[in-house]
Structures are given as structure tokens and as C-alpha cells.
């Protein structure tokens, strides 16, 4: 059994000076068109209560190109400019659907530098990719092959803050779905990145901590440079390279880990964690951000969908750590420093592994009958803050400190 999906393949490339100059101009024009269209749509609603759609902004772009001040927009490919307007339309659609905030202006220094080309603006033949307004193909490092007979439908060129160039090709791919009978519960943590219901613990690589000293040196060096100077630009690039090295290692580890979990298990159960709220703890924010739990969940979601797996997300208020996975007893208290505890039934539990087993059991109950006994949150009308509640009538366990 196989499934056809759209999949992006990202590669690094090394442009010639002429290509780099052309792409830099394209990035600037894309940013300018996006900001001008956003300003026009905002003013139209603020002053005239008028909603401007993509077609209207596309007509505006045609008029802008005919003016003397913006005639330089004709020097770059028109496709990335039109794609910028489409991206703005998607941003407004998400805003009106309450899935995102109001679109913001793109910054020359902080925003991602990218340009999107559709099939009419590039040529891909025999492994050679040539973009519009360019005569020579890009020098791409093909670190892995594209699927057999792949024909890219969209090409996105980008440059990160460390100055590296990347090209992403969106292609149709067929993924073989190999069924398996495995099921695993996953508990995320900091001492161990993941604890599995099988008893296995995945060590936390702590990628940011490994380069913390180098990052501090680079940031101190950057702070000493005069603002606006060339030396400050060089120092900023060194800081960005350290961050890029940390990010690359983290993504590589998470990709390998998520792929392994999806390939080995038919059912994967995880806990719904509110990372955005958890990073408000200033003592743990740095470690939580480095663990990248949300990024791992995103990878598990789309890879499970590709391979035909079942991903279950357990309610965040489920007391997985305090519940005995053998007899169902519920401990009265379970501070974070307690890493193992003994239940009244006599079983000694590792805190994280026990939580993973409870998460798996709860996930299987969700699949079987729509969910087990779930703690209820206190109503906001009572004026009490939401807190993790315990199901009534549970036997209290005795934690060992």
C-alpha cells in the first residue's frame, strides 16, 4: 500500500556573484511589494471600511510597475511578486479565521529572505535548475536524489541569517505504507528528552548547551562593535553561524528520532503540552526551548499521516505522572524533583517511564471507546485558575523522595 503526497526537498546551493545579486534584488522587491500591498489593504479598511482581495492587489502591482519610482520592479521575475501577494492573501485568510494574528510588515534585517517560483518561472531538466532572469543553472549540492520522474511544481529560494543559500523543490512523492502492530506512549522531559512506554529513555542532547560558550563569546564580540560598521556585520554573521549550527543539529536529531518512532509503531500516543505557557518559567525556559517539543510533535504529525499511522494526543490535564500504571492508584503529590516513587501496591516506578505507560493506556482507551476518565478543569466562572485535577475516589499513592 502506498500514498501519494506533496513533499519538499531542500538543498543547499552556491550562487555565482551575478546570481546572488539577482536573487538579492528579487528578495528586496518581494518584501517591498508585500509591504505595499499590506499597507494598501490596511488603509482601505481603516479609511473606507473596504476589503481588498488578491485580485485588487494584483491590479495595483501592475500600476506600480508603470510608475517611474517603481519601474525597477520590472527588472526581476514577476512570479515571485505575484506569489508574495498570494501569501499575503493567505495571511489575511488565517487572520479572519482567527488562526493567526494580523499580518505584519516584513523587515529588511529580521524577516526571512525568500522568493517563490512556480513552473512558469523556472526550468528543470536533467537535474539542472535554472530560474527566470538567469542564464546559468544553480550550483546545487544534491545531497539526496529526488523521486524518480519527479517534476517540481514550486521552487523556493531562500537565504538564512548565516548567509547560506537554500533551494526547496516541491514534488509529488509516493510513500510506501508498511503496517506494523507496535504501540508506544511518549512522555517528554528535560533530563531525558523522551521516555517511552517500553522503558527506553532517549537522552537529551542539549544542543544549545554544547555551544553556549562559543555563542557567548560571539555575542560579546558583537556587543563591542560600533553599530552600522562593517565589523559589526561580520560579528553578527558569526553569531548567526553558531545559532545555525545549533539549529541544524537539533533538526537532524529530531528528524531521525521521529522517523524511527513512526516506522516502528502503528499507534503513537503523546501528551498535549502548552510549550508557550511553559517557557514563562524563567528557570526552565532555555532548556524547554532547546528540547523543541513542539517541533517534534509537528514532525510526528505529518510523518504519521504519510505512513498511515495513528497519532493520539492525550489531554494535558491527564495526571500521567501521579497515576500508578499497575493498580491505578493516584499519588497525592508529585513534585518535579521526585524522579522515582513507590505506590501503595508495592511497585516502584520511574517517574517518566510510568507517565509514558499511563499516556499509552489513555491513548488506547481514546481509540477504543472515545477516552477514559479525564480530569475536569475548574470553570472560569468560579474565578479559580485552571489546575490539574484528580479523579474522585482514587487510592492515594505514597511518593518516595
N, C-alpha and C positions, 0 to 999 in steps of 0.2 A: 504494500500500500504506500502511495506517495502523495504528496501535497505540493501544489504549485503556489509559490509565494513570491512577493517582490522583495528583493534583498539588495542592500547597498554594499559594495565592495570598495574599501578605502585604501588608497595607495599614496605613497609619498613620491613627489617628483621634484626635479631640479630645473627651473626655467632658465632660459638664456636671458641676458640683460634686456633684450628687446621684449621678450615675453613677459618678464617681470614688470617692466614699465607699462605694458599694455594692460596687464591684469590690475596693477595698482590704479590706473585711470578708471578701469571698469568698476573696481570696488568703490572709488570715490563717487562715481556717477550713480551707482546703485544706492548708496547712502543718501545722496542729495535728493534723488527722485522720491525715495521713501519718505524722507523728512518733509519735502514739499507737499506730497500728497496727504500726509498726516495733518500738516498744518491747514491745508485747504479743507479737509473733511471736518476738522475741529472748528474752524471759523464758520463753516457753513451751518453747522448745528448750533453753535453759540449765538451767532448773529441772526440767522434766518430760520432756525429750527428745521433745517433741511438735511436729509440724509443723502450722502454722496456715495455711490457704489463704485465697483471696479470699472464699469464702462465709462462713467463720467471722468474718473481719474485718468483712464487711458486716453480719452479725448484731450484732457488737459496736457498730458505728456506730449501729444502731437503739437499742440500750440506752443508749449515751452521750447521745443526744438526749433521752431521758426523764429524765435526772438534772437536778437543779437547777443544778449547776455548769456543765453544758454545754448548757443549754437554748438558748443563743444560736445553736447550730448550725442550729436550725430557721429562723432569720431569713434565711439565704441559700439559694440553689438547692441541692437535694440532688444534682443530677447531677455538678457538679464534685467533690463529696466522694466520690461513688462512683468517678469516674474516677481520683482520687488513689489509691484502694485498688487499682484495676486497674494503675496504673503501678507501684505497689509490688510487685504480683504479678509483673509483667514483670521488675522489677529482681531479684527472687529467682530467677526462672527463668534469667536470664542468669548469676547467681552460681553456681547449681548446675550449669550447663552450662560453667562455667569461662570464660565470655566476659567477665566483669566481676568487680570486687571486691564485697565485702559492702556492701549498701545503707547509706548514712549519713543522719543526721538533717538535715533542712532548717533552714537558718539564716535568721533574720528579716532579717539585714543582708546576707548574702552569696549566698543561694540565689536562683535565678530566680523572679520573681513571675509566676505564670501560673495560668490556670484553663481547663479544657477542657469545652465544652458539646457534647452530642450533639443529635440532631434534636428530641428531646422538650423541650429547654430553650432553644430559640431559634426565631424566626420570620423567614424571609427572603422578602420579597415586593417585587417591582418595584424591586430594588436597595436596599431598606431592611432593615437587620438590627436586630432587637430581641431582647435577651437576657431570660431569665427574671428575674423580680422587678423588671423595668424597664418603664416605661410609654412611653418615648420611644425611637426608634431611635438607634443610634450615629451620630455625625457622622464618617463615613468619607471619607477622601480617595481616590477611586477613580483611582489613578494609571494603571491599565490595566484593560481590561474583563475580566470573567470569560468563560469559554467560553459559546457560545450554548446556551441552555437548561440552564445549569449549576444544580444543586441541591446546595448544600453539605451534606455528611454530618456534618462535625465543624467546630466553631468554637473556636479557641484564642485567648484574650485574654491579653496579657502587657504588662508594663511593664519597660523596661530600667533599668540603673543611672543613666542620664542623665535619667530621668523621662519618657521618651517612651512613648506608648501604641501598641500594635500589635494587629491582629486578623488571624488566619490562617484562611483558609477552605479546607477540603479538599474538592476537587471531582473528578469524573471528567472527563478531557480526552482528546481524540483527537489524536495527533501524527502528521503525515504523514511517512513514511519515504522520503526521496528517495535512491536509491542513487547512489554515486559510486565511482570507481576509485582515488582517491588513497590514499597510504600515507605516514606520516610517523613518524620517530623523534624522541623528545624527550629532551634532556639538561637537567636542572635545574641552575642555578648561582646565583651571587650577583652577579658582575659583570654578567652578563646573566641575566634571570630564566629564560629558556628559550632553548636553541639547537636549531634544527630541522635535520633531515637535508637539507632543501632549501638550507641555507646561511643562512637567515634567523635573525637574533637578535632576541629580544624584550627590550627594555630593562627593567631593574629599576626600578620607580617609587620604591622606598624610601619608602613612605608614612609609616612611623614617623619616619624621619629628617626629613621635611619639617616635622613638628610637634613635634620633640624640644625645641626651645627653649620653645615655648608650654607643653608638658607639664611641663617642669622648673619653669617659673615657677608654674604652678598647684599643683604638688606642694610647692614651698617655701612657698607661701602656706598650704596646708593644714596643713603641719607646725607653723606658728606658732600655729594656733588651739587654744583650750582644748578638751580632749576633753569631749564632751557638750553643747557650746554650739551655739546656732543658727548662729553664724558658721562653725563648723566644718562643719555640714551644708551650708551654702551653698558653702563652698570645696570640699567633696567632690563636689558636683554639677558644679562647673566642671571638676574633674579628669575626671570621668566623661564629660563632653561632649567633651573633647579625645580621649579614647580612642574614643568613639563615632564621631567624625569620621574617625579613622584607620581604624577597622574598616569603616565604610561605603565609603570609597574603595577599600580593599583588596578587599572583596567585589564591588564593581561592576566593577573591573578583571578579577578572576578569572572572573567570570561571562561577561563579553564575550569574554575570551580562550578559555575552554573551549568556549563555544558556537561560536566561529569554527572551532576545530580539529575539532570534531565534525561540523560541517556540510560542511567541505571535504575530509574524509578518511574513507575506509571502514575503514582499519586504522590504529590509533594504538598505538604502542609506547612504553612508559615504563619507567623503572628503579625497582626496588623499593628505596626509601630508608628507612632507620630513623631518622626525624627525632627520635624520643625519645632515641636514643643520641647523635645528632649535636649536640643542644643542650647536651650535657655539656661541650662545648668552650666555655669561658667567653669566648674571644676572638671566637667567631663566633655564639654563641647568639642574640644580639639580632638580627643580620642574618638568621639562618636562620628565626627565629620570624616576622620581618616578611615574609619571602618566602612563607610559608604554602604550602609544597609539598604537605603532606598535604591541605589544603583543596582545592587544585587537583585532586589525584588523585581525591578524593571526587566533585567536580563532573564530572570526565571519566567516572567510572564510571557514575553514574546517567544522564547525558546520552547516553552511548554506548548504554546499554540502551534508552533511549527511542527513539533514532533508528536502532536496528538496526545499530550499528557494532561492530567487533571491537576490543576493548582488550586488549593483551597486556602483561604485566608481566614484565620480564626480571630474572633472578636478580641480587641485589645484589652477588654476587661476580664477576660477569662483568667482565673488565678492559677496559671500553669506552674509557677514556682512553688506555691504553698500547698499544692494538692499531691497527696501520695498516689503514685501511679499503680500501686499494688492493691491497697484496700480502699482508696478514695477518701482517706482522712484529710482534713484541712488544717494546716498549721495556723496558729493564732497570729504569729508574727514571723516575718522573714526579712530581716534587714539585709542590705546588699553585701555586708561583709561576711555573712553566713554562706559558705560555699558547699557545705555538706550538712545534712541533718538526719536524725533518726526518728522515724514515725513510731507511734504507739504500738503498731503491729510488730515492731522489731526490725523492720527493714531500714538500712542506712542508704540514703540517696545522695548522689552527686547532684547539686542544685540544678545545673544546666542540663544534664542528661535526663533527669527526672522531668524537667519542664518540656523537653523535646518529646518525650514519650506521652505526656499529657496532651501536648499540642496535636500529635498524631492521632490519639484516641478521639479527641474532639473533632478533628477534621474528618475522620472516618464516620463519626456519628452524623456530621453535617451531610455527607454523601448519602448515608443510609436512610436517614429519616428527617432530614432538614435541620439537624442541630440538636445538641444535647442541652443540659441545663446551663444556661448562661446567666452570669450575674447581671443585675439590672442597675443602671445608673440612676442616681437621685435626680428627680425632676428639678429643672432650673427654677421653677416657680417657688420652690421652698427656700431659695436663697442660699442653699448649701452648694459648695463646689463639688463637681463630679469626682468620685473616688472609686477605687477598685473595691467592689462589694463581694461578700462571701455568701454562697448559697445557704439557706437556713437548714438547720438540722444536721450539719456535717460534724463528724467527730474531729476534735482538735488534736493535731499532732504536736510533738514536742521537739522543737529545733535544738540542735546541739551547736553551741558556739565554740 
